[in-house]
Amino acid sequence: MPKKNSIANIIRLGSILFLCLLGGMSCSPRRFLFNKVSNIFDSSIATVYQEDDLELAENFLASNLETIVILVAQDPDNSRLNLMAAQAFGAYAMAFVEDSDPQRAGQLYRRGFMYALKSLRSAISFTPNIKPAELEALLRSGQKRDAPALFWVGYNWGMYILQNLEQPRILGDLAKVEAIMRRVAELDASYNFGGVDLFYGTFYSARPPLLGGNPELGRTYFLKNIERNPDFLMTKLYYARYYAVQMQDRALFESLLTEIETFDLERAPEIRFLNALAKQKAANLRQNPELFLDPDESSDIIER
């Protein structure tokens, strides 16, 4: 288990960098610093993933959101910094905001989406208003190296939409998100713990069929990712949260949460943080009485 001060030192790094930027630098040294910071942040992610103190991990992400925003403002066309910002906003919204404040989470996902767009190579760059057919044609020129940027475009855009399902105008963009994630699956399906499978499982299961959902198709993606990453508990969490609840399958819901709660974090120390987070979210799900209709209500609905 990583020492607590390893993350604390990384958090303090943000303050040091901020002071350096306030002091002023010429363009070349500043770009050099930004590249060094990118390397440090990339390596620090492995440390965060091994952390099981969720409060410490939250402080790390929150602190570095501010630092990354400052860095991007100083070098707005830096694709690597924009990709870091897209990841940071998407991860923070998912981990620590969407359960308690969906509206704010939607705003964070929106910001992550805009950063992700700026991380795309010019050859596949587009605006949110692009027509679906034009997007499909553009995506065909994507390469494996584009998978991370495209993934975070699709992830943040899709999660933003899922926080705003009551807005028909926004729902119209779901076809674009689906096209983006389909291309990511073609380029690198294993990226970010098979994140495309987890995304599609949620994408199809979170919405009822009347809004374009397809829970049974979503289930196949969840099961595929569980087979690919059996120790990655977030898949089982989302399988319970979206598919089991959508289908009102309480037995499956309870079984999945029990698997999460009884999992030994030391079985997968490299993703201890994500699994600890899944355990916390599973405990919160158990406390939500509104997820399932009571038997009498369910019977009434079936009879009607």
C-alpha positions in Angstrom: 0.0 0.0 0.0 1.4 3.4 -1.0 2.4 5.8 1.8 0.0 8.6 2.4 2.7 11.3 2.0 3.4 10.2 -1.6 0.1 11.6 -2.7 0.4 14.6 -0.3 3.7 15.5 -2.0 2.0 15.4 -5.4 -0.7 17.6 -4.2 1.8 20.1 -2.9 3.4 20.1 -6.4 0.4 22.0 -7.7 1.0 24.9 -5.4 4.7 25.1 -6.4 3.8 25.1 -10.1 1.2 27.8 -9.6 3.8 30.0 -7.9 6.2 29.4 -10.7 3.6 30.5 -13.3 2.7 33.6 -11.3 6.4 34.5 -11.3 6.4 34.6 -15.1 8.4 32.6 -17.6 9.4 32.8 -21.2 7.6 30.6 -23.6 10.2 27.9 -24.1 11.0 27.2 -20.4 7.3 27.3 -19.6 6.6 24.7 -22.3 9.4 22.6 -20.9 7.8 22.8 -17.4 4.4 21.9 -18.8 5.9 18.7 -20.4 7.6 17.8 -17.1 4.3 18.3 -15.2 2.5 16.1 -17.7 5.0 13.4 -17.1 4.6 13.7 -13.3 0.8 13.7 -13.5 0.9 10.6 -15.7 3.1 8.7 -13.3 1.1 9.9 -10.3 -2.1 8.3 -11.6 -0.6 4.9 -10.8 0.0 6.1 -7.2 -3.6 7.3 -6.9 -5.0 4.0 -8.3 -3.3 2.2 -5.4 -4.8 4.5 -2.8 -7.7 3.2 -0.6 -8.1 6.4 1.4 -10.9 8.0 -0.7 -10.8 11.3 1.1 -7.1 11.7 0.2 -7.7 10.7 -3.4 -10.6 13.2 -3.6 -8.2 15.9 -2.3 -5.7 14.9 -4.9 -8.1 15.2 -7.8 -9.7 18.4 -6.6 -6.4 20.1 -6.1 -5.0 19.0 -9.4 -8.2 20.1 -11.3 -7.3 23.7 -10.3 -3.6 23.2 -11.4 -4.5 21.7 -14.7 -7.0 24.5 -15.5 -4.2 27.0 -14.8 -1.8 25.1 -17.0 -4.2 24.8 -19.9 -5.0 28.5 -19.7 -1.3 29.2 -20.1 -1.0 26.8 -23.1 -4.5 26.4 -24.5 -3.5 24.4 -27.6 -1.4 21.8 -25.8 -3.2 18.6 -26.7 -1.6 16.6 -23.9 -2.7 19.1 -21.2 -6.2 19.2 -22.6 -6.4 15.4 -22.5 -5.2 15.5 -18.9 -8.0 18.0 -18.1 -10.6 15.9 -19.9 -9.6 12.9 -17.8 -9.5 14.8 -14.6 -12.9 16.4 -14.9 -14.5 13.2 -16.1 -12.9 11.1 -13.3 -13.7 13.7 -10.5 -17.4 14.0 -11.7 -17.9 10.3 -11.7 -16.1 9.5 -8.5 -17.2 12.3 -6.2 -20.0 14.4 -7.6 -22.6 12.6 -9.7 -24.2 10.6 -6.8 -24.8 13.7 -4.7 -25.1 16.5 -7.2 -26.1 15.3 -10.7 -26.5 18.8 -12.0 -23.0 19.9 -11.0 -21.6 16.6 -12.4 -23.2 17.4 -15.7 -21.4 20.7 -15.7 -18.1 19.0 -15.0 -18.6 16.5 -17.7 -19.4 19.3 -20.1 -16.1 21.0 -19.2 -14.3 17.7 -19.6 -15.9 17.3 -23.0 -14.7 20.7 -24.2 -11.1 19.9 -23.1 -11.3 16.5 -24.8 -12.3 18.1 -28.1 -9.2 20.3 -27.9 -7.0 17.2 -27.4 -7.9 15.8 -30.8 -5.4 15.8 -33.6 -6.2 18.4 -36.3 -6.9 15.5 -38.8 -9.9 14.3 -36.7 -10.9 17.6 -34.9 -14.5 18.6 -35.0 -17.1 20.8 -33.2 -20.2 19.5 -31.3 -22.4 20.7 -34.1 -20.9 18.4 -36.7 -23.4 16.4 -38.7 -23.5 12.6 -37.9 -22.5 11.6 -41.4 -19.6 14.0 -41.4 -18.5 12.7 -38.1 -18.6 9.1 -39.3 -16.4 10.0 -42.3 -14.0 11.9 -40.1 -13.6 9.1 -37.6 -12.5 6.6 -40.3 -9.2 8.5 -40.4 -8.6 7.9 -36.7 -5.6 5.8 -35.6 -4.8 3.8 -32.5 -3.0 6.7 -31.0 -6.3 8.7 -31.2 -8.2 6.2 -29.0 -7.5 8.0 -25.6 -8.6 11.5 -26.9 -11.7 10.0 -28.7 -12.6 7.9 -25.6 -12.7 11.0 -23.3 -14.6 13.0 -25.9 -17.2 10.2 -26.0 -17.2 9.5 -22.3 -17.6 13.1 -21.1 -20.2 13.9 -23.8 -22.2 10.8 -23.1 -22.2 11.2 -19.4 -23.2 14.9 -19.8 -26.2 13.7 -21.9 -27.1 11.1 -19.3 -27.3 13.8 -16.7 -29.7 15.7 -18.9 -32.1 13.1 -20.3 -35.0 15.5 -19.9 -33.7 17.8 -22.6 -34.7 16.5 -26.1 -32.2 18.8 -27.9 -29.3 17.2 -26.1 -30.5 13.7 -26.6 -30.1 14.2 -30.4 -26.3 14.0 -29.9 -26.4 10.4 -28.6 -25.9 9.1 -32.1 -22.7 11.0 -32.4 -21.4 9.7 -29.0 -22.3 6.1 -30.1 -20.3 6.6 -33.3 -17.3 7.9 -31.4 -17.2 5.1 -28.9 -17.7 2.5 -31.7 -14.6 3.9 -33.3 -12.7 3.7 -30.0 -13.7 0.0 -29.7 -12.2 -0.6 -33.2 -9.0 1.2 -32.4 -8.3 0.0 -28.9 -11.1 -1.8 -27.0 -8.9 -2.5 -24.0 -8.2 1.2 -23.3 -9.0 2.4 -19.7 -10.0 -1.1 -18.4 -12.1 -1.8 -21.4 -13.9 1.5 -20.8 -15.9 1.3 -24.0 -17.7 -1.8 -22.8 -18.5 -0.2 -19.5 -19.7 3.0 -21.3 -21.9 1.0 -23.7 -23.3 -1.1 -20.9 -24.4 2.1 -19.1 -25.3 3.9 -22.4 -27.9 1.2 -23.3 -29.1 0.3 -19.8 -29.6 3.7 -18.2 -32.3 4.7 -20.7 -35.7 3.0 -21.1 -36.5 1.6 -24.6 -38.8 4.6 -25.3 -35.7 6.9 -25.1 -33.5 4.6 -27.2 -32.3 2.3 -24.5 -31.7 -1.4 -24.9 -31.0 -3.0 -21.5 -30.4 -6.5 -22.8 -27.7 -5.1 -25.2 -26.2 -3.2 -22.4 -26.1 -6.4 -20.3 -23.9 -8.0 -23.0 -21.3 -5.2 -22.7 -21.3 -5.4 -18.9 -20.7 -9.2 -19.0 -18.0 -8.8 -21.7 -16.1 -6.4 -19.5 -16.5 -8.6 -16.4 -15.0 -11.4 -18.3 -12.2 -9.1 -19.5 -11.5 -7.5 -16.1 -12.9 -9.8 -13.4 -11.3 -7.8 -10.5 -12.5 -4.4 -11.8 -15.5 -3.8 -9.5 -16.8 -0.6 -11.2 -18.3 -2.8 -13.9 -20.3 -4.8 -11.4 -21.4 -1.6 -9.7 -22.7 -0.1 -13.0 -24.3 -3.4 -14.0 -26.2 -3.3 -10.7 -27.0 0.5 -10.8 -28.2 0.6 -14.4 -29.2 -2.8 -15.8 -30.5 -4.4 -12.6 -32.5 -1.3 -11.6 -33.8 -0.7 -15.1 -35.1 -4.3 -15.2 -36.2 -4.2 -11.6 -34.1 -7.3 -10.9 -33.6 -7.0 -7.2 -32.0 -10.5 -6.9 -29.3 -9.6 -9.4 -28.8 -6.2 -7.8 -28.3 -7.7 -4.4 -25.9 -10.4 -5.7 -23.7 -7.9 -7.5 -23.5 -5.6 -4.5 -22.6 -8.5 -2.3 -19.8 -9.5 -4.6 -18.5 -5.9 -4.5 -18.7 -5.7 -0.7 -17.0 -9.0 0.0 -14.1 -8.4 -2.5 -10.6 -8.3 -1.0 -9.0 -5.1 -2.2 -5.6 -6.7 -2.0 -6.5 -9.0 -4.9 -5.9 -6.1 -7.2 -3.7 -3.5 -5.4 -3.0 -1.7 -8.7 -6.6 -0.5 -8.8 -7.3 -0.3 -5.1 -8.7 3.2 -5.3 -11.3 2.3 -8.0 -12.4 -0.8 -6.2 -12.6 1.0 -2.9 -14.7 3.6 -4.6 -17.0 0.9 -6.0 -17.4 -0.5 -2.5 -18.4 3.0 -1.2 -20.9 3.5 -4.0 -22.3 0.1 -3.5 -23.0 0.9 0.1 -24.7 4.1 -0.9 -26.9 2.2 -3.5 -28.1 -0.1 -0.7 -29.4 2.9 1.2 -31.5 4.2 -1.7 -35.1 3.0 -1.2 -36.3 4.6 -4.5 -34.5 2.3 -6.8 -37.1 -0.5 -6.7 -40.8 -0.4 -6.7 -42.5 -2.4 -3.9 -44.1 -5.7 -5.0 -47.7 -4.3 -4.9 -46.7 -1.4 -7.2 -45.0 -3.7 -9.6 -48.0 -6.0 -9.7 -50.3 -3.0 -10.4 -48.1 -1.8 -13.3 -48.0 -5.3 -14.8 -51.8 -5.7 -14.6 -52.3 -2.4 -16.3 
